[in-house]
Amino acid sequence: MGSTSDWETMRHAARVLDELDVPHETRVVSAHRTPQRLYDYATGAADRGLKVVIAGAGGAAHLPGMAASMTHLPVLGVPVESKALKGVDSLYSIVQMPGGIPVGTLAIGKPGAINAGLLAAAILATSDEALAGRLKAWRTAQTDSVATDPE
Ligand code: RP5
């Protein structure tokens, strides 16, 4: 994520990964405040064994696109809700990648972070049967938790 201030949103992605027992790491990597850290992180990600990158940022949110430009790994972008423009700026910054460098863009804020975790798990589950089983069980539990009566 681009800032410690993004953690309140991005912790929901980490929580989902915890629930699905998916090993992961959490890092603050700012595209504009720590460009060298971003370069080192993105260029080294595949060699360190990472399989998917979730990048959350707000405002002029160039972190996911810049990360995607420096790794062939799938990058999932989460637009963090900004104060001034409610995350519409973040969404447009992340989703409007020119053709050639894709970023899989999720919804603004908490729902996007949750779905980034689930989508990362789904990508990993294509080559991990045990994880696929845990993901199916997670989805079943969610279905079972939906009340039929509103009161
Ligand atoms: C972006 O600027 C971050 O991703 C964050 O969403 C936003 C504000 O950062 P802080 O000023 O709170 O550190 O780079």
Backbone and ligand atoms as CSV (ligand in chain L), in Angstrom:
chain,resi,resn,atom,element,x,y,z
A,1,MET,N,N,0.850,-1.194,0.000
A,1,MET,CA,C,0.000,0.000,0.000
A,1,MET,C,C,0.874,1.227,0.000
A,2,GLY,N,N,0.272,2.336,-0.472
A,2,GLY,CA,C,1.066,3.532,-0.649
A,2,GLY,C,C,1.394,4.297,0.616
A,3,SER,N,N,0.669,4.028,1.693
A,3,SER,CA,C,0.861,4.789,2.934
A,3,SER,C,C,0.322,3.968,4.098
A,4,THR,N,N,0.832,4.265,5.289
A,4,THR,CA,C,0.261,3.625,6.474
A,4,THR,C,C,-1.223,3.991,6.612
A,5,SER,N,N,-1.602,5.144,6.063
A,5,SER,CA,C,-3.008,5.553,6.153
A,5,SER,C,C,-3.916,4.646,5.312
A,6,ASP,N,N,-3.339,3.866,4.410
A,6,ASP,CA,C,-4.132,2.934,3.603
A,6,ASP,C,C,-4.452,1.632,4.349
A,7,TRP,N,N,-3.772,1.414,5.464
A,7,TRP,CA,C,-3.918,0.128,6.160
A,7,TRP,C,C,-5.347,-0.121,6.633
A,8,GLU,N,N,-6.018,0.949,7.062
A,8,GLU,CA,C,-7.397,0.797,7.523
A,8,GLU,C,C,-8.265,0.140,6.438
A,9,THR,N,N,-7.954,0.408,5.189
A,9,THR,CA,C,-8.649,-0.245,4.069
A,9,THR,C,C,-8.016,-1.595,3.736
A,10,MET,N,N,-6.711,-1.602,3.594
A,10,MET,CA,C,-6.030,-2.791,3.068
A,10,MET,C,C,-5.988,-3.947,4.064
A,11,ARG,N,N,-6.214,-3.635,5.352
A,11,ARG,CA,C,-6.228,-4.726,6.342
A,11,ARG,C,C,-7.340,-5.724,6.035
A,12,HIS,N,N,-8.361,-5.301,5.309
A,12,HIS,CA,C,-9.445,-6.215,4.976
A,12,HIS,C,C,-8.987,-7.268,3.952
A,13,ALA,N,N,-8.075,-6.888,3.074
A,13,ALA,CA,C,-7.485,-7.880,2.162
A,13,ALA,C,C,-6.644,-8.871,2.958
A,14,ALA,N,N,-5.860,-8.353,3.886
A,14,ALA,CA,C,-5.007,-9.224,4.703
A,14,ALA,C,C,-5.853,-10.170,5.555
A,15,ARG,N,N,-6.973,-9.651,6.068
A,15,ARG,CA,C,-7.854,-10.497,6.899
A,15,ARG,C,C,-8.403,-11.670,6.090
A,16,VAL,N,N,-8.853,-11.385,4.875
A,16,VAL,CA,C,-9.383,-12.462,4.028
A,16,VAL,C,C,-8.296,-13.500,3.744
A,17,LEU,N,N,-7.097,-13.027,3.462
A,17,LEU,CA,C,-6.000,-13.969,3.194
A,17,LEU,C,C,-5.679,-14.795,4.438
A,18,ASP,N,N,-5.757,-14.164,5.600
A,18,ASP,CA,C,-5.578,-14.912,6.856
A,18,ASP,C,C,-6.649,-15.995,6.979
A,19,GLU,N,N,-7.888,-15.619,6.721
A,19,GLU,CA,C,-9.006,-16.561,6.864
A,19,GLU,C,C,-8.846,-17.763,5.916
A,20,LEU,N,N,-8.231,-17.507,4.766
A,20,LEU,CA,C,-8.058,-18.579,3.775
A,20,LEU,C,C,-6.696,-19.268,3.909
A,21,ASP,N,N,-5.946,-18.865,4.942
A,21,ASP,CA,C,-4.644,-19.474,5.197
A,21,ASP,C,C,-3.703,-19.317,3.994
A,22,VAL,N,N,-3.721,-18.133,3.432
A,22,VAL,CA,C,-2.828,-17.820,2.306
A,22,VAL,C,C,-1.638,-17.011,2.845
A,23,PRO,N,N,-0.428,-17.542,2.723
A,23,PRO,CA,C,0.739,-16.784,3.202
A,23,PRO,C,C,0.871,-15.473,2.434
A,24,HIS,N,N,1.138,-14.406,3.159
A,24,HIS,CA,C,1.259,-13.103,2.508
A,24,HIS,C,C,2.098,-12.176,3.360
A,25,GLU,N,N,2.502,-11.063,2.756
A,25,GLU,CA,C,3.238,-10.031,3.473
A,25,GLU,C,C,2.538,-8.699,3.242
A,26,THR,N,N,2.721,-7.773,4.171
A,26,THR,CA,C,2.127,-6.440,4.022
A,26,THR,C,C,3.261,-5.415,4.081
A,27,ARG,N,N,3.275,-4.490,3.117
A,27,ARG,CA,C,4.354,-3.506,3.028
A,27,ARG,C,C,3.798,-2.137,2.641
A,28,VAL,N,N,4.416,-1.098,3.163
A,28,VAL,CA,C,4.150,0.259,2.702
A,28,VAL,C,C,5.214,0.607,1.667
A,29,VAL,N,N,4.747,0.874,0.458
A,29,VAL,CA,C,5.639,1.178,-0.671
A,29,VAL,C,C,5.005,2.338,-1.433
A,30,SER,N,N,5.552,3.517,-1.285
A,30,SER,CA,C,4.956,4.680,-1.948
A,30,SER,C,C,5.634,4.931,-3.288
A,31,ALA,N,N,4.815,5.088,-4.328
A,31,ALA,CA,C,5.374,5.319,-5.661
A,31,ALA,C,C,6.106,6.652,-5.744
A,32,HIS,N,N,5.635,7.648,-5.000
A,32,HIS,CA,C,6.254,8.975,-5.118
A,32,HIS,C,C,7.152,9.336,-3.937
A,33,ARG,N,N,6.882,8.738,-2.745
A,33,ARG,CA,C,7.743,9.070,-1.602
A,33,ARG,C,C,8.919,8.113,-1.465
A,34,THR,N,N,8.716,6.892,-1.933
A,34,THR,CA,C,9.800,5.898,-1.844
A,34,THR,C,C,9.936,5.172,-3.184
A,35,PRO,N,N,10.282,5.901,-4.255
A,35,PRO,CA,C,10.339,5.259,-5.584
A,35,PRO,C,C,11.349,4.120,-5.671
A,36,GLN,N,N,12.481,4.265,-4.981
A,36,GLN,CA,C,13.475,3.186,-5.043
A,36,GLN,C,C,12.933,1.922,-4.369
A,37,ARG,N,N,12.186,2.107,-3.272
A,37,ARG,CA,C,11.574,0.952,-2.590
A,37,ARG,C,C,10.584,0.258,-3.518
A,38,LEU,N,N,9.827,1.061,-4.260
A,38,LEU,CA,C,8.885,0.470,-5.219
A,38,LEU,C,C,9.633,-0.309,-6.298
A,39,TYR,N,N,10.690,0.295,-6.832
A,39,TYR,CA,C,11.472,-0.385,-7.872
A,39,TYR,C,C,12.002,-1.727,-7.338
A,40,ASP,N,N,12.600,-1.684,-6.160
A,40,ASP,CA,C,13.182,-2.908,-5.591
A,40,ASP,C,C,12.096,-3.943,-5.321
A,41,TYR,N,N,10.966,-3.488,-4.796
A,41,TYR,CA,C,9.884,-4.424,-4.457
A,41,TYR,C,C,9.324,-5.087,-5.715
A,42,ALA,N,N,8.998,-4.270,-6.712
A,42,ALA,CA,C,8.334,-4.809,-7.904
A,42,ALA,C,C,9.275,-5.664,-8.744
A,43,THR,N,N,10.498,-5.210,-8.917
A,43,THR,CA,C,11.424,-5.980,-9.759
A,43,THR,C,C,11.862,-7.275,-9.064
A,44,GLY,N,N,11.811,-7.308,-7.736
A,44,GLY,CA,C,12.254,-8.505,-7.011
A,44,GLY,C,C,11.130,-9.445,-6.618
A,45,ALA,N,N,9.881,-9.047,-6.863
A,45,ALA,CA,C,8.744,-9.805,-6.333
A,45,ALA,C,C,8.706,-11.247,-6.839
A,46,ALA,N,N,8.839,-11.441,-8.122
A,46,ALA,CA,C,8.746,-12.795,-8.686
A,46,ALA,C,C,9.898,-13.668,-8.193
A,47,ASP,N,N,11.099,-13.114,-8.160
A,47,ASP,CA,C,12.260,-13.893,-7.719
A,47,ASP,C,C,12.151,-14.289,-6.250
A,48,ARG,N,N,11.429,-13.492,-5.474
A,48,ARG,CA,C,11.227,-13.843,-4.052
A,48,ARG,C,C,10.119,-14.863,-3.860
A,49,GLY,N,N,9.462,-15.250,-4.966
A,49,GLY,CA,C,8.438,-16.287,-4.868
A,49,GLY,C,C,7.030,-15.790,-4.739
A,50,LEU,N,N,6.835,-14.470,-4.801
A,50,LEU,CA,C,5.462,-13.957,-4.764
A,50,LEU,C,C,4.731,-14.385,-6.036
A,51,LYS,N,N,3.437,-14.578,-5.923
A,51,LYS,CA,C,2.629,-15.031,-7.070
A,51,LYS,C,C,1.626,-13.975,-7.534
A,52,VAL,N,N,1.156,-13.169,-6.611
A,52,VAL,CA,C,0.174,-12.124,-6.909
A,52,VAL,C,C,0.522,-10.913,-6.047
A,53,VAL,N,N,0.340,-9.727,-6.618
A,53,VAL,CA,C,0.555,-8.498,-5.850
A,53,VAL,C,C,-0.780,-7.763,-5.736
A,54,ILE,N,N,-1.147,-7.383,-4.519
A,54,ILE,CA,C,-2.292,-6.497,-4.300
A,54,ILE,C,C,-1.723,-5.130,-3.948
A,55,ALA,N,N,-2.089,-4.127,-4.748
A,55,ALA,CA,C,-1.555,-2.781,-4.512
A,55,ALA,C,C,-2.717,-1.825,-4.254
A,56,GLY,N,N,-2.739,-1.244,-3.070
A,56,GLY,CA,C,-3.788,-0.291,-2.717
A,56,GLY,C,C,-3.193,1.101,-2.569
A,57,ALA,N,N,-3.858,2.089,-3.170
A,57,ALA,CA,C,-3.372,3.466,-3.056
A,57,ALA,C,C,-4.531,4.425,-3.282
A,58,GLY,N,N,-4.337,5.662,-2.822
A,58,GLY,CA,C,-5.387,6.654,-2.957
A,58,GLY,C,C,-4.913,7.925,-3.634
A,59,GLY,N,N,-5.855,8.712,-4.106
A,59,GLY,CA,C,-5.524,9.974,-4.773
A,59,GLY,C,C,-4.947,9.718,-6.155
A,60,ALA,N,N,-3.809,10.357,-6.430
A,60,ALA,CA,C,-3.097,10.094,-7.690
A,60,ALA,C,C,-2.401,8.741,-7.549
A,61,ALA,N,N,-3.203,7.704,-7.698
A,61,ALA,CA,C,-2.798,6.362,-7.242
A,61,ALA,C,C,-2.032,5.607,-8.321
A,62,HIS,N,N,-0.771,5.987,-8.476
A,62,HIS,CA,C,0.037,5.367,-9.532
A,62,HIS,C,C,0.746,4.099,-9.084
A,63,LEU,N,N,0.627,3.759,-7.794
A,63,LEU,CA,C,1.345,2.582,-7.278
A,63,LEU,C,C,1.011,1.289,-8.026
A,64,PRO,N,N,-0.269,0.936,-8.206
A,64,PRO,CA,C,-0.544,-0.344,-8.878
A,64,PRO,C,C,-0.002,-0.381,-10.309
A,65,GLY,N,N,-0.196,0.689,-11.063
A,65,GLY,CA,C,0.282,0.705,-12.448
A,65,GLY,C,C,1.791,0.653,-12.539
A,66,MET,N,N,2.462,1.393,-11.678
A,66,MET,CA,C,3.922,1.367,-11.689
A,66,MET,C,C,4.441,0.000,-11.263
A,67,ALA,N,N,3.797,-0.595,-10.267
A,67,ALA,CA,C,4.209,-1.947,-9.858
A,67,ALA,C,C,4.016,-2.916,-11.023
A,68,ALA,N,N,2.871,-2.808,-11.686
A,68,ALA,CA,C,2.588,-3.720,-12.808
A,68,ALA,C,C,3.580,-3.542,-13.948
A,69,SER,N,N,4.097,-2.330,-14.086
A,69,SER,CA,C,5.051,-2.081,-15.177
A,69,SER,C,C,6.386,-2.765,-14.935
A,70,MET,N,N,6.617,-3.195,-13.691
A,70,MET,CA,C,7.939,-3.744,-13.352
A,70,MET,C,C,7.894,-5.206,-12.929
A,71,THR,N,N,6.752,-5.847,-13.118
A,71,THR,CA,C,6.659,-7.278,-12.830
A,71,THR,C,C,5.642,-7.909,-13.774
A,72,HIS,N,N,5.873,-9.176,-14.094
A,72,HIS,CA,C,4.888,-9.887,-14.917
A,72,HIS,C,C,3.824,-10.542,-14.037
A,73,LEU,N,N,3.975,-10.461,-12.727
A,73,LEU,CA,C,2.971,-11.053,-11.828
A,73,LEU,C,C,1.650,-10.313,-11.975
A,74,PRO,N,N,0.515,-11.016,-11.722
A,74,PRO,CA,C,-0.757,-10.289,-11.713
A,74,PRO,C,C,-0.773,-9.242,-10.596
A,75,VAL,N,N,-1.209,-8.039,-10.944
A,75,VAL,CA,C,-1.323,-6.965,-9.958
A,75,VAL,C,C,-2.795,-6.589,-9.827
A,76,LEU,N,N,-3.295,-6.636,-8.605
A,76,LEU,CA,C,-4.681,-6.260,-8.312
A,76,LEU,C,C,-4.658,-4.903,-7.617
A,77,GLY,N,N,-5.371,-3.948,-8.179
A,77,GLY,CA,C,-5.344,-2.595,-7.641
A,77,GLY,C,C,-6.586,-2.281,-6.830
A,78,VAL,N,N,-6.361,-1.727,-5.650
A,78,VAL,CA,C,-7.481,-1.308,-4.793
A,78,VAL,C,C,-7.463,0.213,-4.675
A,79,PRO,N,N,-8.491,0.891,-5.190
A,79,PRO,CA,C,-8.576,2.344,-5.039
A,79,PRO,C,C,-8.999,2.696,-3.609
A,80,VAL,N,N,-8.087,3.299,-2.874
A,80,VAL,CA,C,-8.397,3.690,-1.497
A,80,VAL,C,C,-9.214,4.979,-1.531
A,81,GLU,N,N,-10.205,5.055,-0.648
A,81,GLU,CA,C,-11.078,6.240,-0.624
A,81,GLU,C,C,-10.293,7.455,-0.155
A,82,SER,N,N,-10.255,8.468,-0.994
A,82,SER,CA,C,-9.547,9.710,-0.655
A,82,SER,C,C,-10.520,10.679,0.013
A,83,LYS,N,N,-9.951,11.643,0.744
A,83,LYS,CA,C,-10.818,12.610,1.442
A,83,LYS,C,C,-11.492,13.550,0.448
A,84,ALA,N,N,-10.718,14.120,-0.475
A,84,ALA,CA,C,-11.240,15.177,-1.349
A,84,ALA,C,C,-12.255,14.648,-2.354
A,85,LEU,N,N,-11.959,13.508,-2.973
A,85,LEU,CA,C,-12.789,13.041,-4.087
A,85,LEU,C,C,-13.387,11.656,-3.844
A,86,LYS,N,N,-13.353,11.205,-2.599
A,86,LYS,CA,C,-14.026,9.969,-2.193
A,86,LYS,C,C,-13.534,8.713,-2.931
A,87,GLY,N,N,-12.348,8.796,-3.487
A,87,GLY,CA,C,-11.781,7.600,-4.130
A,87,GLY,C,C,-12.066,7.491,-5.613
A,88,VAL,N,N,-12.856,8.419,-6.139
A,88,VAL,CA,C,-13.096,8.405,-7.592
A,88,VAL,C,C,-11.779,8.705,-8.321
A,89,ASP,N,N,-10.975,9.608,-7.721
A,89,ASP,CA,C,-9.648,9.895,-8.282
A,89,ASP,C,C,-8.776,8.637,-8.272
A,90,SER,N,N,-8.819,7.913,-7.143
A,90,SER,CA,C,-8.024,6.680,-7.017
A,90,SER,C,C,-8.469,5.655,-8.058
A,91,LEU,N,N,-9.792,5.512,-8.188
A,91,LEU,CA,C,-10.344,4.536,-9.137
A,91,LEU,C,C,-9.898,4.850,-10.561
A,92,TYR,N,N,-10.077,6.091,-10.973
A,92,TYR,CA,C,-9.710,6.464,-12.338
A,92,TYR,C,C,-8.203,6.287,-12.565
A,93,SER,N,N,-7.414,6.641,-11.541
A,93,SER,CA,C,-5.961,6.511,-11.684
A,93,SER,C,C,-5.557,5.068,-11.910
A,94,ILE,N,N,-6.253,4.157,-11.226
A,94,ILE,CA,C,-5.839,2.747,-11.279
A,94,ILE,C,C,-6.452,2.031,-12.469
A,95,VAL,N,N,-7.706,2.337,-12.767
A,95,VAL,CA,C,-8.410,1.536,-13.770
A,95,VAL,C,C,-8.031,1.910,-15.204
A,96,GLN,N,N,-7.621,3.151,-15.410
A,96,GLN,CA,C,-7.416,3.624,-16.781
A,96,GLN,C,C,-5.998,3.377,-17.279
A,97,MET,N,N,-5.522,2.148,-17.121
A,97,MET,CA,C,-4.190,1.817,-17.622
A,97,MET,C,C,-4.211,1.727,-19.147
A,98,PRO,N,N,-3.227,2.308,-19.798
A,98,PRO,CA,C,-3.114,2.129,-21.251
A,98,PRO,C,C,-2.902,0.657,-21.578
A,99,GLY,N,N,-3.337,0.244,-22.761
A,99,GLY,CA,C,-3.198,-1.155,-23.157
A,99,GLY,C,C,-1.750,-1.620,-23.109
A,100,GLY,N,N,-1.542,-2.830,-22.557
A,100,GLY,CA,C,-0.197,-3.394,-22.518
A,100,GLY,C,C,0.286,-3.704,-21.122
A,101,ILE,N,N,-0.182,-2.957,-20.138
A,101,ILE,CA,C,0.207,-3.189,-18.736
A,101,ILE,C,C,-1.077,-3.257,-17.913
A,102,PRO,N,N,-1.603,-4.471,-17.696
A,102,PRO,CA,C,-2.896,-4.563,-17.010
A,102,PRO,C,C,-2.787,-4.456,-15.482
A,103,VAL,N,N,-3.797,-3.820,-14.915
A,103,VAL,CA,C,-4.009,-3.850,-13.463
A,103,VAL,C,C,-5.459,-4.281,-13.261
A,104,GLY,N,N,-5.662,-5.361,-12.543
A,104,GLY,CA,C,-7.023,-5.816,-12.239
A,104,GLY,C,C,-7.597,-4.934,-11.150
A,105,THR,N,N,-8.527,-4.059,-11.528
A,105,THR,CA,C,-8.975,-3.025,-10.595
A,105,THR,C,C,-10.253,-3.430,-9.872
A,106,LEU,N,N,-10.237,-3.289,-8.557
A,106,LEU,CA,C,-11.381,-3.646,-7.721
A,106,LEU,C,C,-12.163,-2.384,-7.351
A,107,ALA,N,N,-13.165,-2.565,-6.525
A,107,ALA,CA,C,-14.021,-1.438,-6.105
A,107,ALA,C,C,-13.280,-0.501,-5.147
A,108,ILE,N,N,-13.831,0.672,-4.962
A,108,ILE,CA,C,-13.253,1.653,-4.035
A,108,ILE,C,C,-13.411,1.178,-2.590
A,109,GLY,N,N,-12.321,1.253,-1.839
A,109,GLY,CA,C,-12.379,1.066,-0.399
A,109,GLY,C,C,-12.484,-0.375,0.081
A,110,LYS,N,N,-13.136,-0.540,1.238
A,110,LYS,CA,C,-13.198,-1.851,1.909
A,110,LYS,C,C,-13.706,-2.976,1.002
A,111,PRO,N,N,-14.796,-2.787,0.254
A,111,PRO,CA,C,-15.237,-3.904,-0.600
A,111,PRO,C,C,-14.168,-4.316,-1.610
A,112,GLY,N,N,-13.452,-3.336,-2.133
A,112,GLY,CA,C,-12.388,-3.643,-3.087
A,112,GLY,C,C,-11.257,-4.409,-2.433
A,113,ALA,N,N,-10.926,-4.041,-1.200
A,113,ALA,CA,C,-9.851,-4.744,-0.488
A,113,ALA,C,C,-10.260,-6.189,-0.198
A,114,ILE,N,N,-11.492,-6.376,0.251
A,114,ILE,CA,C,-11.987,-7.741,0.505
A,114,ILE,C,C,-11.921,-8.556,-0.790
A,115,ASN,N,N,-12.414,-7.971,-1.865
A,115,ASN,CA,C,-12.447,-8.717,-3.125
A,115,ASN,C,C,-11.056,-8.931,-3.711
A,116,ALA,N,N,-10.137,-8.029,-3.431
A,116,ALA,CA,C,-8.759,-8.252,-3.879
A,116,ALA,C,C,-8.182,-9.491,-3.194
A,117,GLY,N,N,-8.459,-9.632,-1.911
A,117,GLY,CA,C,-7.999,-10.831,-1.206
A,117,GLY,C,C,-8.620,-12.089,-1.780
A,118,LEU,N,N,-9.923,-12.016,-2.032
A,118,LEU,CA,C,-10.619,-13.185,-2.588
A,118,LEU,C,C,-10.151,-13.498,-4.004
A,119,LEU,N,N,-9.925,-12.466,-4.797
A,119,LEU,CA,C,-9.480,-12.700,-6.173
A,119,LEU,C,C,-8.047,-13.232,-6.205
A,120,ALA,N,N,-7.209,-12.711,-5.350
A,120,ALA,CA,C,-5.840,-13.248,-5.264
A,120,ALA,C,C,-5.892,-14.726,-4.894
A,121,ALA,N,N,-6.745,-15.058,-3.930
A,121,ALA,CA,C,-6.877,-16.468,-3.525
A,121,ALA,C,C,-7.406,-17.309,-4.679
A,122,ALA,N,N,-8.352,-16.773,-5.435
A,122,ALA,CA,C,-8.907,-17.520,-6.568
A,122,ALA,C,C,-7.840,-17.771,-7.629
A,123,ILE,N,N,-6.983,-16.781,-7.862
A,123,ILE,CA,C,-5.887,-16.961,-8.827
A,123,ILE,C,C,-4.954,-18.064,-8.338
A,124,LEU,N,N,-4.577,-18.000,-7.084
A,124,LEU,CA,C,-3.668,-19.007,-6.517
A,124,LEU,C,C,-4.320,-20.382,-6.485
A,125,ALA,N,N,-5.634,-20.409,-6.305
A,125,ALA,CA,C,-6.358,-21.683,-6.194
A,125,ALA,C,C,-6.403,-22.443,-7.519
A,126,THR,N,N,-6.122,-21.767,-8.631
A,126,THR,CA,C,-6.111,-22.492,-9.913
A,126,THR,C,C,-5.000,-23.533,-9.956
A,127,SER,N,N,-4.002,-23.380,-9.094
A,127,SER,CA,C,-2.922,-24.376,-9.057
A,127,SER,C,C,-2.705,-24.907,-7.645
A,128,ASP,N,N,-3.748,-24.833,-6.824
A,128,ASP,CA,C,-3.635,-25.278,-5.429
A,128,ASP,C,C,-5.010,-25.818,-4.998
A,129,GLU,N,N,-5.159,-27.137,-5.083
A,129,GLU,CA,C,-6.471,-27.747,-4.805
A,129,GLU,C,C,-6.932,-27.527,-3.375
A,130,ALA,N,N,-5.987,-27.568,-2.441
A,130,ALA,CA,C,-6.366,-27.378,-1.037
A,130,ALA,C,C,-6.920,-25.968,-0.829
A,131,LEU,N,N,-6.275,-25.002,-1.432
A,131,LEU,CA,C,-6.764,-23.624,-1.330
A,131,LEU,C,C,-8.121,-23.483,-2.020
A,132,ALA,N,N,-8.285,-24.154,-3.155
A,132,ALA,CA,C,-9.587,-24.111,-3.840
A,132,ALA,C,C,-10.677,-24.625,-2.905
A,133,GLY,N,N,-10.374,-25.669,-2.156
A,133,GLY,CA,C,-11.340,-26.218,-1.198
A,133,GLY,C,C,-11.664,-25.213,-0.106
A,134,ARG,N,N,-10.626,-24.533,0.404
A,134,ARG,CA,C,-10.867,-23.532,1.460
A,134,ARG,C,C,-11.682,-22.355,0.919
A,135,LEU,N,N,-11.393,-21.979,-0.325
A,135,LEU,CA,C,-12.133,-20.866,-0.921
A,135,LEU,C,C,-13.602,-21.238,-1.109
A,136,LYS,N,N,-13.852,-22.464,-1.550
A,136,LYS,CA,C,-15.252,-22.906,-1.723
A,136,LYS,C,C,-15.962,-22.932,-0.373
A,137,ALA,N,N,-15.256,-23.404,0.646
A,137,ALA,CA,C,-15.861,-23.453,1.987
A,137,ALA,C,C,-16.161,-22.040,2.490
A,138,TRP,N,N,-15.235,-21.099,2.220
A,138,TRP,CA,C,-15.448,-19.691,2.631
A,138,TRP,C,C,-16.702,-19.153,1.963
A,139,ARG,N,N,-16.852,-19.447,0.687
A,139,ARG,CA,C,-18.020,-18.949,-0.055
A,139,ARG,C,C,-19.312,-19.589,0.451
A,140,THR,N,N,-19.238,-20.880,0.760
A,140,THR,CA,C,-20.417,-21.565,1.285
A,140,THR,C,C,-20.828,-20.970,2.630
A,141,ALA,N,N,-19.827,-20.703,3.474
A,141,ALA,CA,C,-20.128,-20.112,4.785
A,141,ALA,C,C,-20.778,-18.744,4.617
A,142,GLN,N,N,-20.303,-17.988,3.661
A,142,GLN,CA,C,-20.911,-16.674,3.392
A,142,GLN,C,C,-22.361,-16.830,2.958
A,143,THR,N,N,-22.594,-17.774,2.062
A,143,THR,CA,C,-23.962,-18.023,1.595
A,143,THR,C,C,-24.852,-18.413,2.763
A,144,ASP,N,N,-24.338,-19.321,3.611
A,144,ASP,CA,C,-25.137,-19.805,4.737
A,144,ASP,C,C,-25.417,-18.709,5.758
A,145,SER,N,N,-24.593,-17.656,5.764
A,145,SER,CA,C,-24.759,-16.595,6.773
A,145,SER,C,C,-25.798,-15.555,6.369
A,146,VAL,N,N,-26.314,-15.663,5.156
A,146,VAL,CA,C,-27.285,-14.664,4.692
A,146,VAL,C,C,-28.675,-15.024,5.214
A,147,ALA,N,N,-29.228,-14.114,6.005
A,147,ALA,CA,C,-30.546,-14.353,6.593
A,147,ALA,C,C,-31.627,-14.321,5.527
A,148,THR,N,N,-32.686,-15.070,5.759
A,148,THR,CA,C,-33.834,-15.011,4.849
A,148,THR,C,C,-34.819,-13.941,5.286
A,149,ASP,N,N,-34.745,-13.588,6.580
A,149,ASP,CA,C,-35.658,-12.591,7.134
A,149,ASP,C,C,-34.860,-11.350,7.516
A,150,PRO,N,N,-35.342,-10.172,7.206
A,150,PRO,CA,C,-34.561,-8.962,7.512
A,150,PRO,C,C,-34.523,-8.605,8.996
A,151,GLU,N,N,-35.401,-9.199,9.818
A,151,GLU,CA,C,-35.398,-8.844,11.256
A,151,GLU,C,C,-34.985,-9.998,12.127
L,1,RP5,C1,C,-1.261,7.869,-1.506
L,1,RP5,O1,O,-1.638,9.064,-0.929
L,1,RP5,C2,C,-1.512,6.809,-0.483
L,1,RP5,O2,O,-1.807,5.595,-1.103
L,1,RP5,C3,C,-2.644,7.352,0.340
L,1,RP5,O3,O,-3.883,6.758,-0.023
L,1,RP5,C4,C,-2.665,8.829,-0.001
L,1,RP5,C5,C,-2.476,9.712,1.206
L,1,RP5,O4,O,-1.294,9.342,1.853
L,1,RP5,P1,P,-0.908,9.974,3.261
L,1,RP5,O5,O,-0.759,11.448,3.023
L,1,RP5,O6,O,-2.017,9.642,4.217
L,1,RP5,O7,O,0.383,9.297,3.661
L,1,RP5,O8,O,0.067,7.878,-1.872
